[in-house]
Amino acid sequence: MYQVRLLPHEMTFTAEHGQTVLEAALNAGIAFPNRCQVGACAMCMCRKLAGEIRYQLEPMLTEKEQAEGWIFACQAMAESDLVLDLD
C-alpha cells in the first residue's frame, strides 16, 4: 500500500498495488473530480509533485504535459508514495 497526499487540501489516503489513484480516492470517500474514468475527459487530471506512477496503457498526454508532471488519476497506479496537486 502507498500513501497519497492531496494538496492543497492536505488529504491523505492509501492506494493498493494495481489500484488507480482515482479508485483509491473514491474508496476513501474523497470527492476527486472525475467523469468518464477512462482518460478521455481530463476531469481527473492533476499534477504529480512527488512519487512514481505507472499506466497499464499510456495516457493521451503530450510530452510537455508529462514533463510538467500531469497525470490522469483514473489511469495512474501508484508505484510509491505520492504527492499530488489538485489546485
PyMOL Python script that loads the backbone (N, CA, C, O; Angstrom):
from pymol import cmd

cmd.read_pdbstr("""\
ATOM      1  N   MET A   1       0.837  -1.191   0.000  1.00  0.00           N
ATOM      2  CA  MET A   1       0.000   0.000   0.000  1.00  0.00           C
ATOM      3  C   MET A   1       0.875   1.245   0.000  1.00  0.00           C
ATOM      4  O   MET A   1       1.964   1.272   0.574  1.00  0.00           O
ATOM      5  N   TYR A   2       0.364   2.267  -0.660  1.00  0.00           N
ATOM      6  CA  TYR A   2       1.086   3.530  -0.753  1.00  0.00           C
ATOM      7  C   TYR A   2       0.220   4.660  -0.208  1.00  0.00           C
ATOM      8  O   TYR A   2      -1.006   4.631  -0.322  1.00  0.00           O
ATOM      9  N   GLN A   3       0.870   5.645   0.380  1.00  0.00           N
ATOM     10  CA  GLN A   3       0.184   6.834   0.873  1.00  0.00           C
ATOM     11  C   GLN A   3       0.119   7.861  -0.252  1.00  0.00           C
ATOM     12  O   GLN A   3       1.117   8.112  -0.927  1.00  0.00           O
ATOM     13  N   VAL A   4      -1.056   8.453  -0.454  1.00  0.00           N
ATOM     14  CA  VAL A   4      -1.233   9.506  -1.450  1.00  0.00           C
ATOM     15  C   VAL A   4      -1.686  10.751  -0.697  1.00  0.00           C
ATOM     16  O   VAL A   4      -2.679  10.724   0.030  1.00  0.00           O
ATOM     17  N   ARG A   5      -0.946  11.843  -0.878  1.00  0.00           N
ATOM     18  CA  ARG A   5      -1.276  13.110  -0.215  1.00  0.00           C
ATOM     19  C   ARG A   5      -1.761  14.090  -1.278  1.00  0.00           C
ATOM     20  O   ARG A   5      -1.092  14.296  -2.291  1.00  0.00           O
ATOM     21  N   LEU A   6      -2.921  14.691  -1.046  1.00  0.00           N
ATOM     22  CA  LEU A   6      -3.507  15.657  -1.977  1.00  0.00           C
ATOM     23  C   LEU A   6      -3.314  17.068  -1.450  1.00  0.00           C
ATOM     24  O   LEU A   6      -3.713  17.387  -0.330  1.00  0.00           O
ATOM     25  N   LEU A   7      -2.710  17.892  -2.255  1.00  0.00           N
ATOM     26  CA  LEU A   7      -2.535  19.302  -1.938  1.00  0.00           C
ATOM     27  C   LEU A   7      -3.476  20.102  -2.831  1.00  0.00           C
ATOM     28  O   LEU A   7      -3.786  19.620  -3.920  1.00  0.00           O
ATOM     29  N   PRO A   8      -3.939  21.250  -2.466  1.00  0.00           N
ATOM     30  CA  PRO A   8      -3.635  21.977  -1.241  1.00  0.00           C
ATOM     31  C   PRO A   8      -4.539  21.592  -0.076  1.00  0.00           C
ATOM     32  O   PRO A   8      -4.508  22.238   0.972  1.00  0.00           O
ATOM     33  N   HIS A   9      -5.341  20.550  -0.248  1.00  0.00           N
ATOM     34  CA  HIS A   9      -6.341  20.184   0.748  1.00  0.00           C
ATOM     35  C   HIS A   9      -5.795  19.395   1.926  1.00  0.00           C
ATOM     36  O   HIS A   9      -6.503  19.177   2.909  1.00  0.00           O
ATOM     37  N   GLU A  10      -4.529  18.961   1.835  1.00  0.00           N
ATOM     38  CA  GLU A  10      -3.893  18.177   2.900  1.00  0.00           C
ATOM     39  C   GLU A  10      -4.722  16.952   3.275  1.00  0.00           C
ATOM     40  O   GLU A  10      -4.910  16.659   4.456  1.00  0.00           O
ATOM     41  N   MET A  11      -5.214  16.243   2.264  1.00  0.00           N
ATOM     42  CA  MET A  11      -5.935  14.985   2.487  1.00  0.00           C
ATOM     43  C   MET A  11      -4.986  13.838   2.166  1.00  0.00           C
ATOM     44  O   MET A  11      -4.140  13.949   1.279  1.00  0.00           O
ATOM     45  N   THR A  12      -5.132  12.746   2.889  1.00  0.00           N
ATOM     46  CA  THR A  12      -4.281  11.578   2.659  1.00  0.00           C
ATOM     47  C   THR A  12      -5.160  10.339   2.575  1.00  0.00           C
ATOM     48  O   THR A  12      -6.132  10.198   3.318  1.00  0.00           O
ATOM     49  N   PHE A  13      -4.804   9.444   1.657  1.00  0.00           N
ATOM     50  CA  PHE A  13      -5.484   8.160   1.542  1.00  0.00           C
ATOM     51  C   PHE A  13      -4.473   7.120   1.076  1.00  0.00           C
ATOM     52  O   PHE A  13      -3.357   7.459   0.684  1.00  0.00           O
ATOM     53  N   THR A  14      -4.867   5.864   1.122  1.00  0.00           N
ATOM     54  CA  THR A  14      -3.963   4.800   0.693  1.00  0.00           C
ATOM     55  C   THR A  14      -4.431   4.222  -0.638  1.00  0.00           C
ATOM     56  O   THR A  14      -5.626   4.145  -0.923  1.00  0.00           O
ATOM     57  N   ALA A  15      -3.455   3.823  -1.436  1.00  0.00           N
ATOM     58  CA  ALA A  15      -3.718   3.170  -2.720  1.00  0.00           C
ATOM     59  C   ALA A  15      -3.041   1.808  -2.686  1.00  0.00           C
ATOM     60  O   ALA A  15      -1.861   1.697  -2.355  1.00  0.00           O
ATOM     61  N   GLU A  16      -3.790   0.787  -3.026  1.00  0.00           N
ATOM     62  CA  GLU A  16      -3.234  -0.554  -3.076  1.00  0.00           C
ATOM     63  C   GLU A  16      -2.533  -0.773  -4.413  1.00  0.00           C
ATOM     64  O   GLU A  16      -2.833  -0.100  -5.400  1.00  0.00           O
ATOM     65  N   HIS A  17      -1.606  -1.713  -4.434  1.00  0.00           N
ATOM     66  CA  HIS A  17      -0.895  -2.030  -5.665  1.00  0.00           C
ATOM     67  C   HIS A  17      -1.904  -2.464  -6.731  1.00  0.00           C
ATOM     68  O   HIS A  17      -2.753  -3.318  -6.474  1.00  0.00           O
ATOM     69  N   GLY A  18      -1.809  -1.873  -7.934  1.00  0.00           N
ATOM     70  CA  GLY A  18      -2.709  -2.219  -9.025  1.00  0.00           C
ATOM     71  C   GLY A  18      -4.008  -1.433  -9.058  1.00  0.00           C
ATOM     72  O   GLY A  18      -4.797  -1.585  -9.990  1.00  0.00           O
ATOM     73  N   GLN A  19      -4.241  -0.599  -8.059  1.00  0.00           N
ATOM     74  CA  GLN A  19      -5.456   0.214  -7.988  1.00  0.00           C
ATOM     75  C   GLN A  19      -5.144   1.604  -8.543  1.00  0.00           C
ATOM     76  O   GLN A  19      -4.076   2.153  -8.274  1.00  0.00           O
ATOM     77  N   THR A  20      -6.069   2.173  -9.314  1.00  0.00           N
ATOM     78  CA  THR A  20      -5.809   3.524  -9.812  1.00  0.00           C
ATOM     79  C   THR A  20      -5.926   4.533  -8.670  1.00  0.00           C
ATOM     80  O   THR A  20      -6.589   4.285  -7.663  1.00  0.00           O
ATOM     81  N   VAL A  21      -5.277   5.652  -8.850  1.00  0.00           N
ATOM     82  CA  VAL A  21      -5.335   6.724  -7.856  1.00  0.00           C
ATOM     83  C   VAL A  21      -6.785   7.166  -7.663  1.00  0.00           C
ATOM     84  O   VAL A  21      -7.217   7.404  -6.535  1.00  0.00           O
ATOM     85  N   LEU A  22      -7.528   7.276  -8.749  1.00  0.00           N
ATOM     86  CA  LEU A  22      -8.933   7.684  -8.642  1.00  0.00           C
ATOM     87  C   LEU A  22      -9.747   6.669  -7.853  1.00  0.00           C
ATOM     88  O   LEU A  22     -10.514   7.055  -6.970  1.00  0.00           O
ATOM     89  N   GLU A  23      -9.600   5.385  -8.148  1.00  0.00           N
ATOM     90  CA  GLU A  23     -10.326   4.348  -7.402  1.00  0.00           C
ATOM     91  C   GLU A  23     -10.022   4.436  -5.911  1.00  0.00           C
ATOM     92  O   GLU A  23     -10.924   4.355  -5.077  1.00  0.00           O
ATOM     93  N   ALA A  24      -8.751   4.602  -5.587  1.00  0.00           N
ATOM     94  CA  ALA A  24      -8.346   4.676  -4.181  1.00  0.00           C
ATOM     95  C   ALA A  24      -8.957   5.896  -3.502  1.00  0.00           C
ATOM     96  O   ALA A  24      -9.427   5.803  -2.368  1.00  0.00           O
ATOM     97  N   ALA A  25      -8.955   7.045  -4.188  1.00  0.00           N
ATOM     98  CA  ALA A  25      -9.525   8.264  -3.613  1.00  0.00           C
ATOM     99  C   ALA A  25     -11.024   8.105  -3.385  1.00  0.00           C
ATOM    100  O   ALA A  25     -11.531   8.443  -2.316  1.00  0.00           O
ATOM    101  N   LEU A  26     -11.728   7.592  -4.383  1.00  0.00           N
ATOM    102  CA  LEU A  26     -13.180   7.415  -4.246  1.00  0.00           C
ATOM    103  C   LEU A  26     -13.509   6.406  -3.153  1.00  0.00           C
ATOM    104  O   LEU A  26     -14.468   6.603  -2.406  1.00  0.00           O
ATOM    105  N   ASN A  27     -12.730   5.326  -3.045  1.00  0.00           N
ATOM    106  CA  ASN A  27     -12.945   4.336  -1.980  1.00  0.00           C
ATOM    107  C   ASN A  27     -12.720   4.930  -0.597  1.00  0.00           C
ATOM    108  O   ASN A  27     -13.303   4.473   0.386  1.00  0.00           O
ATOM    109  N   ALA A  28     -11.863   5.959  -0.527  1.00  0.00           N
ATOM    110  CA  ALA A  28     -11.589   6.625   0.753  1.00  0.00           C
ATOM    111  C   ALA A  28     -12.608   7.727   1.044  1.00  0.00           C
ATOM    112  O   ALA A  28     -12.501   8.414   2.060  1.00  0.00           O
ATOM    113  N   GLY A  29     -13.595   7.900   0.160  1.00  0.00           N
ATOM    114  CA  GLY A  29     -14.628   8.904   0.382  1.00  0.00           C
ATOM    115  C   GLY A  29     -14.229  10.306  -0.031  1.00  0.00           C
ATOM    116  O   GLY A  29     -14.867  11.277   0.376  1.00  0.00           O
ATOM    117  N   ILE A  30     -13.177  10.427  -0.840  1.00  0.00           N
ATOM    118  CA  ILE A  30     -12.710  11.736  -1.281  1.00  0.00           C
ATOM    119  C   ILE A  30     -13.428  12.111  -2.578  1.00  0.00           C
ATOM    120  O   ILE A  30     -13.509  11.307  -3.506  1.00  0.00           O
ATOM    121  N   ALA A  31     -13.938  13.319  -2.630  1.00  0.00           N
ATOM    122  CA  ALA A  31     -14.656  13.806  -3.816  1.00  0.00           C
ATOM    123  C   ALA A  31     -13.641  14.252  -4.867  1.00  0.00           C
ATOM    124  O   ALA A  31     -13.459  15.446  -5.103  1.00  0.00           O
ATOM    125  N   PHE A  32     -12.992  13.285  -5.487  1.00  0.00           N
ATOM    126  CA  PHE A  32     -11.976  13.546  -6.507  1.00  0.00           C
ATOM    127  C   PHE A  32     -12.711  13.825  -7.822  1.00  0.00           C
ATOM    128  O   PHE A  32     -13.566  13.032  -8.216  1.00  0.00           O
ATOM    129  N   PRO A  33     -12.400  14.933  -8.514  1.00  0.00           N
ATOM    130  CA  PRO A  33     -13.104  15.241  -9.755  1.00  0.00           C
ATOM    131  C   PRO A  33     -12.931  14.125 -10.791  1.00  0.00           C
ATOM    132  O   PRO A  33     -11.815  13.664 -11.031  1.00  0.00           O
ATOM    133  N   ASN A  34     -14.024  13.700 -11.393  1.00  0.00           N
ATOM    134  CA  ASN A  34     -13.954  12.672 -12.435  1.00  0.00           C
ATOM    135  C   ASN A  34     -15.260  12.647 -13.198  1.00  0.00           C
ATOM    136  O   ASN A  34     -16.289  13.128 -12.722  1.00  0.00           O
ATOM    137  N   ARG A  35     -15.202  12.082 -14.382  1.00  0.00           N
ATOM    138  CA  ARG A  35     -16.414  11.917 -15.171  1.00  0.00           C
ATOM    139  C   ARG A  35     -16.376  10.574 -15.885  1.00  0.00           C
ATOM    140  O   ARG A  35     -17.166   9.686 -15.565  1.00  0.00           O
ATOM    141  N   CYS A  36     -15.468  10.409 -16.848  1.00  0.00           N
ATOM    142  CA  CYS A  36     -15.515   9.218 -17.701  1.00  0.00           C
ATOM    143  C   CYS A  36     -14.766   8.015 -17.131  1.00  0.00           C
ATOM    144  O   CYS A  36     -15.116   6.872 -17.426  1.00  0.00           O
ATOM    145  N   GLN A  37     -13.751   8.260 -16.328  1.00  0.00           N
ATOM    146  CA  GLN A  37     -12.909   7.233 -15.701  1.00  0.00           C
ATOM    147  C   GLN A  37     -12.137   6.369 -16.691  1.00  0.00           C
ATOM    148  O   GLN A  37     -11.725   5.257 -16.361  1.00  0.00           O
ATOM    149  N   VAL A  38     -11.938   6.888 -17.924  1.00  0.00           N
ATOM    150  CA  VAL A  38     -11.130   6.169 -18.913  1.00  0.00           C
ATOM    151  C   VAL A  38     -10.068   7.058 -19.562  1.00  0.00           C
ATOM    152  O   VAL A  38      -9.461   6.662 -20.557  1.00  0.00           O
ATOM    153  N   GLY A  39      -9.837   8.241 -19.017  1.00  0.00           N
ATOM    154  CA  GLY A  39      -8.777   9.104 -19.523  1.00  0.00           C
ATOM    155  C   GLY A  39      -9.144   9.943 -20.730  1.00  0.00           C
ATOM    156  O   GLY A  39      -8.255  10.441 -21.420  1.00  0.00           O
ATOM    157  N   ALA A  40     -10.428  10.114 -21.003  1.00  0.00           N
ATOM    158  CA  ALA A  40     -10.834  10.889 -22.176  1.00  0.00           C
ATOM    159  C   ALA A  40     -11.303  12.302 -21.829  1.00  0.00           C
ATOM    160  O   ALA A  40     -11.150  13.213 -22.643  1.00  0.00           O
ATOM    161  N   CYS A  41     -11.866  12.502 -20.646  1.00  0.00           N
ATOM    162  CA  CYS A  41     -12.479  13.793 -20.329  1.00  0.00           C
ATOM    163  C   CYS A  41     -11.518  14.778 -19.644  1.00  0.00           C
ATOM    164  O   CYS A  41     -11.768  15.983 -19.660  1.00  0.00           O
ATOM    165  N   ALA A  42     -10.447  14.297 -19.057  1.00  0.00           N
ATOM    166  CA  ALA A  42      -9.431  15.103 -18.365  1.00  0.00           C
ATOM    167  C   ALA A  42      -9.920  15.730 -17.051  1.00  0.00           C
ATOM    168  O   ALA A  42      -9.235  16.585 -16.490  1.00  0.00           O
ATOM    169  N   MET A  43     -11.078  15.322 -16.558  1.00  0.00           N
ATOM    170  CA  MET A  43     -11.582  15.860 -15.283  1.00  0.00           C
ATOM    171  C   MET A  43     -10.667  15.492 -14.109  1.00  0.00           C
ATOM    172  O   MET A  43     -10.529  16.273 -13.168  1.00  0.00           O
ATOM    173  N   CYS A  44     -10.050  14.323 -14.158  1.00  0.00           N
ATOM    174  CA  CYS A  44      -9.235  13.848 -13.038  1.00  0.00           C
ATOM    175  C   CYS A  44      -7.761  14.219 -13.178  1.00  0.00           C
ATOM    176  O   CYS A  44      -6.930  13.786 -12.379  1.00  0.00           O
ATOM    177  N   MET A  45      -7.440  15.015 -14.188  1.00  0.00           N
ATOM    178  CA  MET A  45      -6.050  15.392 -14.426  1.00  0.00           C
ATOM    179  C   MET A  45      -5.533  16.199 -13.242  1.00  0.00           C
ATOM    180  O   MET A  45      -6.171  17.155 -12.801  1.00  0.00           O
ATOM    181  N   CYS A  46      -4.388  15.811 -12.743  1.00  0.00           N
ATOM    182  CA  CYS A  46      -3.758  16.519 -11.631  1.00  0.00           C
ATOM    183  C   CYS A  46      -2.249  16.457 -11.824  1.00  0.00           C
ATOM    184  O   CYS A  46      -1.758  15.745 -12.700  1.00  0.00           O
ATOM    185  N   ARG A  47      -1.518  17.199 -11.007  1.00  0.00           N
ATOM    186  CA  ARG A  47      -0.070  17.249 -11.153  1.00  0.00           C
ATOM    187  C   ARG A  47       0.607  16.407 -10.080  1.00  0.00           C
ATOM    188  O   ARG A  47       0.314  16.543  -8.892  1.00  0.00           O
ATOM    189  N   LYS A  48       1.505  15.545 -10.507  1.00  0.00           N
ATOM    190  CA  LYS A  48       2.294  14.723  -9.580  1.00  0.00           C
ATOM    191  C   LYS A  48       3.513  15.527  -9.166  1.00  0.00           C
ATOM    192  O   LYS A  48       4.352  15.883  -9.994  1.00  0.00           O
ATOM    193  N   LEU A  49       3.600  15.809  -7.861  1.00  0.00           N
ATOM    194  CA  LEU A  49       4.730  16.574  -7.330  1.00  0.00           C
ATOM    195  C   LEU A  49       5.846  15.668  -6.839  1.00  0.00           C
ATOM    196  O   LEU A  49       7.016  16.051  -6.852  1.00  0.00           O
ATOM    197  N   ALA A  50       5.483  14.468  -6.404  1.00  0.00           N
ATOM    198  CA  ALA A  50       6.491  13.519  -5.911  1.00  0.00           C
ATOM    199  C   ALA A  50       5.945  12.108  -6.046  1.00  0.00           C
ATOM    200  O   ALA A  50       4.739  11.882  -5.956  1.00  0.00           O
ATOM    201  N   GLY A  51       6.848  11.163  -6.263  1.00  0.00           N
ATOM    202  CA  GLY A  51       6.478   9.760  -6.330  1.00  0.00           C
ATOM    203  C   GLY A  51       6.530   9.204  -7.735  1.00  0.00           C
ATOM    204  O   GLY A  51       6.827   9.908  -8.700  1.00  0.00           O
ATOM    205  N   GLU A  52       6.229   7.911  -7.822  1.00  0.00           N
ATOM    206  CA  GLU A  52       6.269   7.205  -9.100  1.00  0.00           C
ATOM    207  C   GLU A  52       4.914   6.564  -9.385  1.00  0.00           C
ATOM    208  O   GLU A  52       4.259   6.027  -8.493  1.00  0.00           O
ATOM    209  N   ILE A  53       4.515   6.635 -10.650  1.00  0.00           N
ATOM    210  CA  ILE A  53       3.271   6.000 -11.090  1.00  0.00           C
ATOM    211  C   ILE A  53       3.566   5.131 -12.302  1.00  0.00           C
ATOM    212  O   ILE A  53       4.647   5.189 -12.888  1.00  0.00           O
ATOM    213  N   ARG A  54       2.576   4.326 -12.658  1.00  0.00           N
ATOM    214  CA  ARG A  54       2.655   3.582 -13.916  1.00  0.00           C
ATOM    215  C   ARG A  54       1.259   3.548 -14.507  1.00  0.00           C
ATOM    216  O   ARG A  54       0.261   3.743 -13.813  1.00  0.00           O
ATOM    217  N   TYR A  55       1.214   3.294 -15.807  1.00  0.00           N
ATOM    218  CA  TYR A  55      -0.043   3.165 -16.530  1.00  0.00           C
ATOM    219  C   TYR A  55      -0.088   1.800 -17.181  1.00  0.00           C
ATOM    220  O   TYR A  55       0.941   1.284 -17.618  1.00  0.00           O
ATOM    221  N   GLN A  56      -1.269   1.211 -17.249  1.00  0.00           N
ATOM    222  CA  GLN A  56      -1.434  -0.028 -17.997  1.00  0.00           C
ATOM    223  C   GLN A  56      -1.378   0.301 -19.490  1.00  0.00           C
ATOM    224  O   GLN A  56      -0.738  -0.408 -20.265  1.00  0.00           O
ATOM    225  N   LEU A  57      -2.047   1.372 -19.880  1.00  0.00           N
ATOM    226  CA  LEU A  57      -1.991   1.903 -21.243  1.00  0.00           C
ATOM    227  C   LEU A  57      -1.545   3.352 -21.148  1.00  0.00           C
ATOM    228  O   LEU A  57      -2.017   4.092 -20.285  1.00  0.00           O
ATOM    229  N   GLU A  58      -0.647   3.760 -22.023  1.00  0.00           N
ATOM    230  CA  GLU A  58      -0.156   5.137 -21.980  1.00  0.00           C
ATOM    231  C   GLU A  58      -1.307   6.122 -22.185  1.00  0.00           C
ATOM    232  O   GLU A  58      -2.131   5.940 -23.081  1.00  0.00           O
ATOM    233  N   PRO A  59      -1.363   7.162 -21.357  1.00  0.00           N
ATOM    234  CA  PRO A  59      -2.446   8.146 -21.455  1.00  0.00           C
ATOM    235  C   PRO A  59      -2.225   9.099 -22.630  1.00  0.00           C
ATOM    236  O   PRO A  59      -1.127   9.199 -23.178  1.00  0.00           O
ATOM    237  N   MET A  60      -3.287   9.785 -22.994  1.00  0.00           N
ATOM    238  CA  MET A  60      -3.199  10.775 -24.063  1.00  0.00           C
ATOM    239  C   MET A  60      -2.755  12.117 -23.494  1.00  0.00           C
ATOM    240  O   MET A  60      -3.531  13.069 -23.415  1.00  0.00           O
ATOM    241  N   LEU A  61      -1.491  12.163 -23.102  1.00  0.00           N
ATOM    242  CA  LEU A  61      -0.881  13.398 -22.604  1.00  0.00           C
ATOM    243  C   LEU A  61       0.277  13.750 -23.526  1.00  0.00           C
ATOM    244  O   LEU A  61       0.983  12.865 -24.011  1.00  0.00           O
ATOM    245  N   THR A  62       0.470  15.036 -23.765  1.00  0.00           N
ATOM    246  CA  THR A  62       1.605  15.445 -24.584  1.00  0.00           C
ATOM    247  C   THR A  62       2.898  15.230 -23.798  1.00  0.00           C
ATOM    248  O   THR A  62       2.871  15.063 -22.578  1.00  0.00           O
ATOM    249  N   GLU A  63       4.012  15.237 -24.496  1.00  0.00           N
ATOM    250  CA  GLU A  63       5.306  15.117 -23.816  1.00  0.00           C
ATOM    251  C   GLU A  63       5.502  16.263 -22.835  1.00  0.00           C
ATOM    252  O   GLU A  63       6.039  16.065 -21.745  1.00  0.00           O
ATOM    253  N   LYS A  64       5.064  17.471 -23.222  1.00  0.00           N
ATOM    254  CA  LYS A  64       5.187  18.634 -22.343  1.00  0.00           C
ATOM    255  C   LYS A  64       4.364  18.439 -21.066  1.00  0.00           C
ATOM    256  O   LYS A  64       4.850  18.705 -19.967  1.00  0.00           O
ATOM    257  N   GLU A  65       3.119  17.974 -21.210  1.00  0.00           N
ATOM    258  CA  GLU A  65       2.272  17.734 -20.034  1.00  0.00           C
ATOM    259  C   GLU A  65       2.908  16.696 -19.113  1.00  0.00           C
ATOM    260  O   GLU A  65       2.914  16.865 -17.893  1.00  0.00           O
ATOM    261  N   GLN A  66       3.436  15.635 -19.690  1.00  0.00           N
ATOM    262  CA  GLN A  66       4.081  14.610 -18.873  1.00  0.00           C
ATOM    263  C   GLN A  66       5.317  15.164 -18.179  1.00  0.00           C
ATOM    264  O   GLN A  66       5.557  14.860 -17.010  1.00  0.00           O
ATOM    265  N   ALA A  67       6.104  15.970 -18.880  1.00  0.00           N
ATOM    266  CA  ALA A  67       7.302  16.572 -18.283  1.00  0.00           C
ATOM    267  C   ALA A  67       6.939  17.516 -17.145  1.00  0.00           C
ATOM    268  O   ALA A  67       7.706  17.672 -16.195  1.00  0.00           O
ATOM    269  N   GLU A  68       5.762  18.151 -17.238  1.00  0.00           N
ATOM    270  CA  GLU A  68       5.299  19.057 -16.186  1.00  0.00           C
ATOM    271  C   GLU A  68       4.665  18.309 -15.016  1.00  0.00           C
ATOM    272  O   GLU A  68       4.286  18.931 -14.023  1.00  0.00           O
ATOM    273  N   GLY A  69       4.543  16.974 -15.117  1.00  0.00           N
ATOM    274  CA  GLY A  69       4.027  16.179 -14.016  1.00  0.00           C
ATOM    275  C   GLY A  69       2.547  15.860 -14.075  1.00  0.00           C
ATOM    276  O   GLY A  69       2.015  15.263 -13.139  1.00  0.00           O
ATOM    277  N   TRP A  70       1.860  16.242 -15.153  1.00  0.00           N
ATOM    278  CA  TRP A  70       0.423  15.981 -15.234  1.00  0.00           C
ATOM    279  C   TRP A  70       0.160  14.494 -15.393  1.00  0.00           C
ATOM    280  O   TRP A  70       0.866  13.797 -16.121  1.00  0.00           O
ATOM    281  N   ILE A  71      -0.872  14.019 -14.696  1.00  0.00           N
ATOM    282  CA  ILE A  71      -1.273  12.615 -14.786  1.00  0.00           C
ATOM    283  C   ILE A  71      -2.798  12.526 -14.865  1.00  0.00           C
ATOM    284  O   ILE A  71      -3.505  13.454 -14.470  1.00  0.00           O
ATOM    285  N   PHE A  72      -3.287  11.417 -15.374  1.00  0.00           N
ATOM    286  CA  PHE A  72      -4.704  11.093 -15.311  1.00  0.00           C
ATOM    287  C   PHE A  72      -4.882  10.143 -14.134  1.00  0.00           C
ATOM    288  O   PHE A  72      -4.436   8.997 -14.189  1.00  0.00           O
ATOM    289  N   ALA A  73      -5.530  10.609 -13.071  1.00  0.00           N
ATOM    290  CA  ALA A  73      -5.704   9.798 -11.867  1.00  0.00           C
ATOM    291  C   ALA A  73      -6.521   8.536 -12.135  1.00  0.00           C
ATOM    292  O   ALA A  73      -6.367   7.536 -11.434  1.00  0.00           O
ATOM    293  N   CYS A  74      -7.389   8.579 -13.148  1.00  0.00           N
ATOM    294  CA  CYS A  74      -8.225   7.416 -13.450  1.00  0.00           C
ATOM    295  C   CYS A  74      -7.433   6.288 -14.110  1.00  0.00           C
ATOM    296  O   CYS A  74      -7.905   5.153 -14.172  1.00  0.00           O
ATOM    297  N   GLN A  75      -6.251   6.590 -14.593  1.00  0.00           N
ATOM    298  CA  GLN A  75      -5.416   5.597 -15.268  1.00  0.00           C
ATOM    299  C   GLN A  75      -4.122   5.311 -14.520  1.00  0.00           C
ATOM    300  O   GLN A  75      -3.525   4.251 -14.705  1.00  0.00           O
ATOM    301  N   ALA A  76      -3.677   6.245 -13.675  1.00  0.00           N
ATOM    302  CA  ALA A  76      -2.393   6.137 -12.978  1.00  0.00           C
ATOM    303  C   ALA A  76      -2.491   5.217 -11.772  1.00  0.00           C
ATOM    304  O   ALA A  76      -3.434   5.300 -10.985  1.00  0.00           O
ATOM    305  N   MET A  77      -1.506   4.342 -11.638  1.00  0.00           N
ATOM    306  CA  MET A  77      -1.394   3.467 -10.473  1.00  0.00           C
ATOM    307  C   MET A  77      -0.119   3.833  -9.714  1.00  0.00           C
ATOM    308  O   MET A  77       0.943   4.006 -10.311  1.00  0.00           O
ATOM    309  N   ALA A  78      -0.236   3.945  -8.411  1.00  0.00           N
ATOM    310  CA  ALA A  78       0.910   4.311  -7.580  1.00  0.00           C
ATOM    311  C   ALA A  78       1.937   3.194  -7.566  1.00  0.00           C
ATOM    312  O   ALA A  78       1.603   2.015  -7.448  1.00  0.00           O
ATOM    313  N   GLU A  79       3.192   3.594  -7.691  1.00  0.00           N
ATOM    314  CA  GLU A  79       4.321   2.674  -7.558  1.00  0.00           C
ATOM    315  C   GLU A  79       5.181   3.070  -6.369  1.00  0.00           C
ATOM    316  O   GLU A  79       6.209   2.446  -6.102  1.00  0.00           O
ATOM    317  N   SER A  80       4.756   4.118  -5.647  1.00  0.00           N
ATOM    318  CA  SER A  80       5.427   4.598  -4.443  1.00  0.00           C
ATOM    319  C   SER A  80       4.439   5.538  -3.750  1.00  0.00           C
ATOM    320  O   SER A  80       3.337   5.758  -4.253  1.00  0.00           O
ATOM    321  N   ASP A  81       4.822   6.084  -2.614  1.00  0.00           N
ATOM    322  CA  ASP A  81       4.008   7.136  -2.008  1.00  0.00           C
ATOM    323  C   ASP A  81       3.968   8.308  -2.989  1.00  0.00           C
ATOM    324  O   ASP A  81       4.934   8.546  -3.714  1.00  0.00           O
ATOM    325  N   LEU A  82       2.849   9.041  -3.011  1.00  0.00           N
ATOM    326  CA  LEU A  82       2.656  10.129  -3.966  1.00  0.00           C
ATOM    327  C   LEU A  82       2.253  11.424  -3.268  1.00  0.00           C
ATOM    328  O   LEU A  82       1.618  11.410  -2.213  1.00  0.00           O
ATOM    329  N   VAL A  83       2.631  12.528  -3.876  1.00  0.00           N
ATOM    330  CA  VAL A  83       2.105  13.850  -3.517  1.00  0.00           C
ATOM    331  C   VAL A  83       1.527  14.425  -4.800  1.00  0.00           C
ATOM    332  O   VAL A  83       2.233  14.583  -5.796  1.00  0.00           O
ATOM    333  N   LEU A  84       0.231  14.737  -4.766  1.00  0.00           N
ATOM    334  CA  LEU A  84      -0.478  15.248  -5.933  1.00  0.00           C
ATOM    335  C   LEU A  84      -1.061  16.628  -5.634  1.00  0.00           C
ATOM    336  O   LEU A  84      -1.462  16.918  -4.507  1.00  0.00           O
ATOM    337  N   ASP A  85      -1.098  17.471  -6.664  1.00  0.00           N
ATOM    338  CA  ASP A  85      -1.683  18.803  -6.543  1.00  0.00           C
ATOM    339  C   ASP A  85      -2.965  18.859  -7.360  1.00  0.00           C
ATOM    340  O   ASP A  85      -2.946  18.673  -8.577  1.00  0.00           O
ATOM    341  N   LEU A  86      -4.092  19.120  -6.673  1.00  0.00           N
ATOM    342  CA  LEU A  86      -5.395  19.222  -7.335  1.00  0.00           C
ATOM    343  C   LEU A  86      -5.784  20.662  -7.642  1.00  0.00           C
ATOM    344  O   LEU A  86      -6.848  20.902  -8.213  1.00  0.00           O
ATOM    345  N   ASP A  87      -4.958  21.603  -7.280  1.00  0.00           N
ATOM    346  CA  ASP A  87      -5.308  23.009  -7.447  1.00  0.00           C
ATOM    347  C   ASP A  87      -5.094  23.457  -8.876  1.00  0.00           C
ATOM    348  O   ASP A  87      -5.339  24.619  -9.201  1.00  0.00           O
TER     349      ASP A  87
END
""", "prot")
cmd.dss("prot")
cmd.show_as("cartoon", "prot")
cmd.util.cbc("prot")
cmd.orient("prot")
